[in-house]
């Protein structure tokens, strides 16, 4: 299955054609697709109406520097602030993180969007792409936040996606632009980076997004198209039964698999359920690449958002006002 990117604020005729394809299971939205609350709700509805089957509409609405919807939405703090607060007041930090999750998910759901790819459960250990997106460098602290964040998202009717498995925080390179290699043994990864993922799986997180990082002491290929990581470790050993997403195949670190078809085949063959094709220019070749493959597009149905609350209902909610006020006053 593919989740694809589109170009602007409205669907083009060509993009409507893409949504007819049997392999297209959803759309991921970016800042380029956002003008206002009303517009993004209309776009989400147009996506659903244009497709012959249910579509999963997604976004990265983490907070901090990764927040695609801004005007009219809460200014969500980055996750590292919760980690700093945890050092002096752990209970308050965990409570605020859960409220952050609920608030983020509630606003996204009020816009007619199903899923924000969250939480980031990578360790905050200096990676250029992760940075302040991580809660903490301490795996036990991140595990505690992970459980709280999954609870908050679920309370808002949104599925939770743990990213970026098996951990992108402990290497310097940004996989958007560079190849990233983490040469630590599996035993060290189990004791550190895998700890928050195990906590999230125990908390019944619904999906996992893979990292494009290579861990050569575990497998020769990047984790996103490694059967060792997906089938053996994530599925068999850690017991994850939810949906596995690739990271964006347009990122530089994915190029090692080859051209577009080779990248998609590698990810699907290794055990990814869904391949993210975020760049519209790559969508035609990606749709052609999956012709003839047996795809289970129904697997994403479980990730479609739950609950009817729109903006009017959310704004009238006492919980909404309280969550906004607590976050504004409680996180530095």
C-alpha positions as CSV (number, residue, x, y, z in Angstrom):
1,X,0.0,0.0,0.0
2,X,1.0,3.6,-0.6
3,X,0.3,6.8,1.3
4,X,1.1,9.6,-1.1
5,X,1.8,13.3,-1.0
6,X,-0.1,15.9,-3.0
7,X,1.0,19.3,-4.3
8,X,-1.2,22.1,-2.9
9,X,-4.3,23.3,-1.1
10,X,-6.8,21.5,-3.5
11,X,-6.7,18.2,-5.4
12,X,-5.7,18.5,-9.0
13,X,-7.4,16.3,-11.6
14,X,-4.2,14.2,-11.8
15,X,-4.2,13.7,-8.1
16,X,-7.9,12.6,-8.2
17,X,-6.8,10.0,-10.7
18,X,-4.1,8.8,-8.3
19,X,-6.7,8.2,-5.6
20,X,-8.5,5.8,-7.9
21,X,-5.6,3.4,-7.8
22,X,-6.1,0.2,-5.8
23,X,-2.7,0.7,-4.1
24,X,-3.5,4.2,-2.8
25,X,-4.6,3.9,0.8
26,X,-4.1,7.5,2.0
27,X,-2.6,10.9,1.7
28,X,0.0,12.7,3.9
29,X,-0.4,16.5,4.2
30,X,2.4,19.0,4.7
31,X,2.6,22.8,5.3
32,X,2.3,23.2,1.5
33,X,-1.2,21.7,1.8
34,X,-2.4,24.0,4.6
35,X,-3.9,27.5,4.4
36,X,-6.5,27.4,7.2
37,X,-8.6,25.2,9.4
38,X,-11.5,25.4,7.0
39,X,-9.4,24.7,4.0
40,X,-7.7,21.6,5.4
41,X,-11.0,20.2,6.5
42,X,-12.4,20.7,3.0
43,X,-9.3,19.1,1.5
44,X,-9.6,16.1,3.8
45,X,-13.2,15.7,2.7
46,X,-12.4,16.1,-0.9
47,X,-9.8,13.3,-0.6
48,X,-12.4,10.9,0.9
49,X,-15.0,11.8,-1.8
50,X,-12.5,11.4,-4.6
51,X,-11.5,7.8,-3.7
52,X,-13.5,4.6,-4.2
53,X,-12.4,3.3,-0.8
54,X,-11.6,4.7,2.7
55,X,-8.5,6.9,2.7
56,X,-6.2,7.5,5.7
57,X,-5.4,11.3,5.9
58,X,-2.2,11.9,7.8
59,X,0.1,14.7,8.9
60,X,3.2,15.3,11.1
61,X,1.8,17.5,13.8
62,X,4.4,16.8,16.5
63,X,4.8,20.3,17.9
64,X,7.9,22.6,17.9
65,X,9.5,22.8,14.5
66,X,7.5,19.9,13.1
67,X,4.0,21.3,13.1
68,X,2.4,21.5,9.6
69,X,-0.9,23.1,10.7
70,X,-0.3,26.4,12.6
71,X,-2.7,29.3,12.0
72,X,-5.7,28.6,14.2
73,X,-4.1,25.7,16.0
74,X,-2.4,25.6,19.4
75,X,1.4,26.4,19.3
76,X,2.5,23.0,20.6
77,X,5.8,23.0,22.4
78,X,8.6,20.6,21.3
79,X,9.0,17.4,23.3
80,X,12.4,18.1,24.8
81,X,10.7,20.7,27.2
82,X,8.9,17.9,28.9
83,X,12.2,16.1,29.4
84,X,13.7,19.1,31.0
85,X,10.7,19.5,33.3
86,X,10.9,15.8,34.2
87,X,14.3,16.4,35.9
88,X,12.6,18.5,38.6
89,X,8.9,17.5,38.5
90,X,8.4,14.1,36.9
91,X,4.6,13.8,37.6
92,X,3.9,17.2,36.2
93,X,6.0,16.5,33.1
94,X,4.1,13.2,32.4
95,X,0.8,14.9,32.9
96,X,1.6,17.7,30.5
97,X,2.9,15.3,27.9
98,X,-0.4,13.4,28.0
99,X,-2.3,16.7,27.7
100,X,-0.1,17.7,24.7
101,X,-0.9,14.4,23.0
102,X,-4.7,14.8,23.6
103,X,-4.6,18.4,22.5
104,X,-2.6,17.7,19.3
105,X,-4.7,14.8,18.4
106,X,-8.0,16.5,19.1
107,X,-7.2,19.5,16.9
108,X,-6.0,17.3,14.1
109,X,-9.2,15.1,14.4
110,X,-11.4,18.3,14.5
111,X,-9.9,19.1,11.1
112,X,-11.1,15.8,9.5
113,X,-7.5,14.4,9.5
114,X,-7.2,10.9,10.9
115,X,-3.6,10.5,12.0
116,X,-0.6,12.5,13.2
117,X,2.6,10.4,13.0
118,X,3.4,10.6,16.7
119,X,5.0,10.2,19.1
120,X,8.7,10.5,18.4
121,X,10.3,8.0,20.8
122,X,13.9,8.3,19.6
123,X,16.4,9.2,22.2
124,X,17.6,12.8,22.3
125,X,21.3,12.1,21.8
126,X,22.4,14.6,19.2
127,X,20.8,13.5,15.9
128,X,20.5,16.4,13.5
129,X,17.0,15.4,12.3
130,X,15.6,14.6,15.8
131,X,17.1,17.3,18.1
132,X,14.4,18.9,20.2
133,X,11.8,16.4,18.8
134,X,12.9,13.9,21.4
135,X,11.8,13.8,25.0
136,X,15.1,12.9,26.6
137,X,18.4,11.0,26.2
138,X,17.3,8.6,29.0
139,X,15.5,5.5,27.6
140,X,13.5,4.9,30.8
141,X,12.3,8.5,30.8
142,X,11.4,8.3,27.1
143,X,9.5,5.1,27.8
144,X,7.5,6.8,30.6
145,X,6.6,9.6,28.2
146,X,5.8,7.1,25.4
147,X,3.1,5.4,27.5
148,X,1.6,8.8,28.5
149,X,1.6,10.1,24.9
150,X,-0.1,6.9,23.6
151,X,-2.8,7.3,26.3
152,X,-3.4,10.9,25.4
153,X,-3.7,10.2,21.7
154,X,-6.0,7.3,22.3
155,X,-8.2,9.4,24.5
156,X,-8.7,11.8,21.6
157,X,-9.7,9.0,19.2
158,X,-6.4,8.9,17.3
159,X,-4.1,5.9,16.7
160,X,-0.5,6.3,17.9
161,X,2.6,5.7,15.7
162,X,6.0,5.1,17.3
163,X,8.9,6.5,15.3
164,X,11.6,5.9,14.1
165,X,12.2,2.2,14.8
166,X,14.6,0.9,16.0
167,X,15.9,4.3,17.1
168,X,17.2,7.3,15.1
169,X,18.4,9.4,18.0
170,X,21.9,8.1,18.6
171,X,23.6,8.8,15.2
172,X,24.5,12.3,14.0
173,X,23.4,12.1,10.3
174,X,20.0,13.3,9.1
175,X,18.6,10.7,6.8
176,X,16.8,13.3,4.7
177,X,20.2,14.2,3.3
178,X,22.7,11.5,4.3
179,X,23.3,7.9,4.8
180,X,23.2,7.1,8.6
181,X,25.1,4.2,10.1
182,X,24.8,3.1,13.7
183,X,27.5,0.5,14.4
184,X,26.4,-0.6,17.9
185,X,25.6,-4.2,18.6
186,X,22.0,-5.4,19.1
187,X,22.5,-5.9,22.8
188,X,23.3,-2.2,23.3
189,X,20.3,-1.2,21.2
190,X,18.1,-3.4,23.2
191,X,19.2,-1.8,26.5
192,X,18.8,1.7,25.1
193,X,17.0,2.7,21.9
194,X,14.5,-0.2,21.9
195,X,13.3,0.5,25.4
196,X,10.7,3.2,24.5
197,X,9.4,1.1,21.6
198,X,8.8,-1.9,23.9
199,X,6.9,0.5,26.3
200,X,4.8,1.8,23.4
201,X,4.0,-1.6,22.2
202,X,2.9,-2.6,25.7
203,X,0.7,0.5,25.7
204,X,-1.0,-0.8,22.6
205,X,0.5,1.7,20.1
206,X,-1.2,1.1,16.7
207,X,1.6,1.7,14.2
208,X,5.4,1.9,13.9
209,X,7.4,4.0,11.4
210,X,10.8,2.6,10.4
211,X,14.1,4.5,10.4
212,X,16.3,4.7,7.3
213,X,19.3,4.0,9.5
214,X,21.7,1.1,8.8
215,X,22.7,-1.0,11.9
216,X,25.4,-3.2,10.3
217,X,26.0,-5.4,13.3
218,X,22.3,-6.4,13.0
219,X,21.5,-6.3,9.3
220,X,23.3,-5.0,6.2
221,X,20.5,-2.9,4.9
222,X,18.6,0.1,6.4
223,X,16.0,-0.9,9.0
224,X,13.1,0.2,6.8
225,X,13.7,-2.6,4.3
226,X,15.3,-5.1,6.6
227,X,13.3,-8.3,7.2
228,X,15.6,-8.9,10.2
229,X,14.4,-5.8,11.9
230,X,10.7,-5.9,10.8
231,X,9.8,-9.5,10.8
232,X,12.2,-11.1,13.3
233,X,12.8,-8.3,15.9
234,X,9.7,-6.0,15.7
235,X,7.1,-8.7,14.9
236,X,8.4,-12.0,16.3
237,X,10.5,-10.9,19.2
238,X,8.8,-7.7,20.4
239,X,5.3,-8.9,19.5
240,X,4.1,-5.9,17.5
241,X,0.9,-6.6,15.7
242,X,0.0,-3.2,14.3
243,X,0.8,-1.4,11.0
244,X,4.4,-0.8,9.9
245,X,5.1,2.3,7.8
246,X,8.2,3.0,5.9
247,X,9.7,6.5,6.3
248,X,9.6,8.6,3.1
249,X,11.2,6.9,0.2
250,X,12.2,10.3,-1.2
251,X,14.7,10.8,1.6
252,X,18.4,10.4,0.6
253,X,19.0,7.5,2.9
254,X,16.4,5.4,1.0
255,X,18.3,5.7,-2.3
256,X,20.5,2.8,-1.4
257,X,17.8,0.4,-2.5
258,X,17.9,1.8,-6.0
259,X,15.2,3.5,-8.1
260,X,11.6,4.1,-7.1
261,X,10.4,0.5,-7.9
262,X,13.4,-1.0,-6.2
263,X,12.8,1.1,-3.1
264,X,9.1,0.2,-2.9
265,X,9.7,-3.5,-3.5
266,X,12.4,-3.6,-0.9
267,X,10.2,-2.1,1.8
268,X,7.2,-4.2,1.0
269,X,9.2,-7.4,0.7
270,X,10.9,-6.8,4.0
271,X,7.5,-6.5,5.8
272,X,6.4,-2.9,5.7
273,X,2.6,-2.6,5.3
274,X,2.7,0.9,3.9
275,X,5.2,2.9,1.9
276,X,5.3,6.7,2.3
277,X,5.7,8.5,-1.0
278,X,5.7,12.1,0.2
279,X,7.0,13.8,-2.9
280,X,4.2,14.2,-5.6
281,X,6.8,13.8,-8.4
282,X,7.5,10.2,-7.3
283,X,3.8,9.2,-7.1
284,X,3.3,8.1,-10.8
285,X,6.3,5.8,-10.8
286,X,5.3,4.5,-7.3
287,X,1.8,3.6,-8.4
288,X,3.2,1.9,-11.5
289,X,5.7,0.0,-9.3
290,X,3.0,-1.8,-7.3
291,X,1.0,-3.0,-10.3
292,X,0.4,-6.7,-9.9
293,X,1.3,-6.9,-6.2
294,X,-1.1,-8.3,-3.7
295,X,-1.8,-5.5,-1.3
296,X,-4.0,-5.4,1.8
297,X,-5.4,-1.9,1.7
298,X,-7.9,-2.8,4.5
299,X,-5.0,-2.9,7.0
300,X,-5.2,0.9,7.4
301,X,-8.9,0.9,8.3
302,X,-8.0,0.5,12.0
303,X,-6.0,3.7,11.9
304,X,-8.9,5.9,10.7
305,X,-9.8,8.4,13.4
306,X,-12.7,7.8,15.8
307,X,-15.3,10.2,17.1
308,X,-17.5,12.8,15.5
309,X,-16.2,16.0,17.3
310,X,-15.5,18.9,15.0
311,X,-14.1,22.3,15.8
312,X,-17.3,23.6,17.3
313,X,-17.5,20.7,19.7
314,X,-13.8,20.9,20.6
315,X,-13.8,24.6,21.3
316,X,-16.8,24.2,23.6
317,X,-15.0,21.5,25.6
318,X,-13.8,22.5,29.0
319,X,-11.0,19.9,28.6
320,X,-9.7,21.7,25.6
321,X,-9.4,25.1,27.3
322,X,-7.8,23.5,30.3
323,X,-5.3,21.6,28.2
324,X,-4.2,24.7,26.3
325,X,-3.9,26.7,29.5
326,X,-1.8,24.0,31.3
327,X,0.6,23.7,28.3
328,X,1.0,27.4,28.0
329,X,1.9,27.8,31.6
330,X,3.7,24.5,32.3
331,X,6.4,23.9,29.7
332,X,9.4,26.1,29.3
